Amino acid sequence: MASAALLLPLLGAAPATAAQSSANSLQRAFAAAAAEYHVPQSVLLGVSYLQSRWDTHDGAPSVTGGYGPMHLTDARTALATAPHHSEGSEDARGDSARPALHPAVHPGGRIPSSGELPARLKTLPRAAELTGLSPEELRTDPAANIAGGAALLAAAQRSLGEPLSAGPAGWYGAVARFSGADDTATAAAFANDVYDVLRTGEERMTDAGGPVALAAQPDLAPRTAQLRGAGLRTVSAAGTECPATVSCEWIPAPYEQFGDNDYGNHDAADRPAAPGIKYIVVHDTEGRWEGVLNLVQDPTYVSWNYSLRSTDGHIAQHVKAKDVAWHAGNWYINSKSIGLEHEGFLAQPDSWYTEAMYRSSARLVTYLSAKYGIPLDRQHILGHDNVPGPTPAAVSGMHTDPGPYWDWRHYFELLGRPFTATARSGSGGLVTIRPDYTANQPVYTDCAVKGQPCAAHGSSEVRLYSAHDEKSALIKDVGDGSAPTTGVNDLSSRVSTGQQYAVADEWGDWTAIWYLGQKAWFKNPKDQPTAVPATGQVVTPKDGRASVPLYGRAYPEASAYPAGVPDQGLAPLPYTLPKGQTYVVGDKVPGEYYYAVTFSTGSHQVVVGGDQYYEIQYGHRVAFVRAADVKVTSSASSAF
C-alpha cells in the first residue's frame, strides 16, 4: 500500500473539490493538490501528518483554531479564552501547612482582532486568497483544505526563491515556514519532524474511515541550509532544560516576595537531591498560548515547569526542575513532579492536539525520564486527572485534565513504551486498559451544554458499570459523594488507557476489575478488546485485616517531624482497600514532606519518616497505602 500511494493517478489541474472529500478519495485529494500547486506529494502528506495525522475532525477546529488535514488556522472563528486555572475549587499548591491558594480573577481575555493574531493563527484566510476557495470550504471540505495547504507550501517555496521542484529534498525551508513559527529553532524542529516522517513512511486509517499512506524514503537528505534565508528570528535556548531535538525557550515564572510574607509562584528547592523527582504530570491549559504565558508570569498565583504550543510543538520552560512548581493540587505530588501544560481544551472533543505537539512532548518526557530516572508508565507519567486529593476535603475539587480525549496510547507509542500484552489471556491476573482510540467512542455529556451529549469522538477512556450490562448503574465514587454521571469531567466510572487493574471476574465479553473498593465491569469483546492481559505486583490487606485506609499523600509519621516543622498528620481518604481485593503496585516510597512555607530558603527542609508506602492504582486516580498494612503478591498467583 505504501509503495502504491505515490503512484496513484493525478486528477487534473483543477482545485480539489467537495466530491473528493469521501473517505476513499482523501489520498487522491493529496495527489490532485500536489499536481495543481506543483508541490511534491510526499511533502504535502508529511506536513499534513505532522499537523493532523491526516484526520479531518469533521470540520471541527483544533485547540488553536486549526481546521482539516492541513491544520489551516482561523483563530478568530474558534479560539476559546478562559484558562482552567480560574475554575474549580482545587488549591494548586495543595500544601495544608499554608493557606489555600485559590485563584484570583484571571480573565481569559478578549479574542484579539485579526491584526493582533500571530501569522501562525491565520493561515486559512491566506489560503483562501491563494486558492480562491471560500473560508467555509477550507474549514469543512478536507479536499479543499488540502488544496489550501498545498497553495501555502508553494507560496512559501516561491518566497524563498526556490523552484517548485518535484523532489522533496528542496522543500525544507518551505516546510519550516509552513509551521507558522517565527523563530528558526521552532521552524527547524517542525521541519525535521516532517522529514523524519518522510524517511520512515506512515500509513493509517483516518477518522474519515479510509486509508492514507506515505511511502518511506530512508535516504532522503533535505537541504537544511534553506532555513538561513527564511528571515526568522533567533530565540535563545539558554537556561532551558530541554533535549536538543525540540525548540525551547526560557520564560521564567517569578519567584518574588510581596505583601505580608506572601510570595510566588513556586518554591525554591534542591531537586532531585531533596526532594526526589518521581513523576511527570500532563495537563492541558484550557487557554490560548499568549494568555497562558501571562498567567504563569503572575507572581501571585500558580506555576508549572513547561508549556507546549499546539501549532508547532514549541516549548517554553518556566520553572527549573530543581524547584517545586504549584500545579497539581497535591503538595506531595508537586514536590516530587514536573508539570507539563499542553495548549488545549478538555471539554471540546474536536479541539484536537496536533501531532507536532504530541511529538515534542514525548521528546521532552523521554529526556526528563532518562535524566531523573522516572519510569515510563501510567503510575509515574500521570494526567492531572490521576493526581489524588491530598485530604478528604480536597477530593471533589481536583482537576480532571487532560481528560478523555488525550490519546495516551499514541503518546506512549511516541515514548517508545507501547502498551502490549505481558501475559497470556487469563493467566496474568491483571489487565492494561488499551482501547482503539478512534473506534472507542463512549458517550459523554456537558461539553457545550449541561446535560447534552458531546460530539462523538475517539477516547482513551473506558466506562465502568456495576454489572455486566450497559443498562446497569455506573460505578459510584464514594469519596466524591455525588451520583455518577456521563459528564466529561466526572471520573467516577472511567478507566484510562495504560492504567492497570486486577481482574475480579469475567462474563462473556465483559471483564470486572477491582476499582474504588468495588467490582467494576467494562465491555471487553474478544474481537475488539478494550484491554490486554498483564502481570505484575499487587497489594491486599494483611491477614486479619478487614480493610486498610488509603491516603492521598505519602507523609511521614508524627515522630519524624523535627522541632519547628509542624506535623502534617495522616488524614485517610474516604476510601479503603477491603479484604479480598487486590490493586496494582506502582512504587514503594518512604513517607516524605518538603517543608517550604517561607520565601527565605533557610527554613526549608525535607522530612523523611520510617514508614513506607506503596503507590497503587486505586480508581481513576492513584492513592497511597502504608506498607505495614498490606502484603505484596504476584498477580499471577491470584489470577481469577
Secondary structure, DSSP 8 states (H G I E B T S, - for coil): -HHHHTTS----SS---GGG-SGGGHHHHHHHHHHHHT--HHHHHHHHHHHHTT--GGG---TTSEETTTTEE-GGGT-----GGGSSS--SS--TTS---------------GGGS-GGG-HHHHHHHHH---HHHHHH-HHHHHHHHHHHHHHHHHHTT----S-GGGGHHHHHHHT--SBHHHHHHHHHHHHHHHHH-EEEE-TTSSEEEE---TT----GGGGGGS--B----TT----TTS-EEE-----EEETTTEEESEE--BTTTBS---EEEEEE-SS-HHHHHHHHT-TTS---SEEE-TTT--EEE-S-TTSEES-SS-HHHHHTEEEEEES--TT-TTS---HHHHHHHHHHHHHHHHHHT--SSTTTEEEGGGS--SSGGGGGG----S-TTS-HHHHHHHTT------S-TTTSSEEEE---TTT-----B-SSSTTSB------SEEE-BSSSSTTS-B---TTT-S----BTT--TTEEETT-EEEEEEEETTEEEEEETTEEEEEE--TTS-SEEEE--EEEEE-TT-SEEE-BSS----GGG--TTS--------S-EEETT--EEEEEEEEEEEEE--SSSGGG-EEEEEEEEEEEEE-SSSEEEEEGGGEEEEEGGGG--
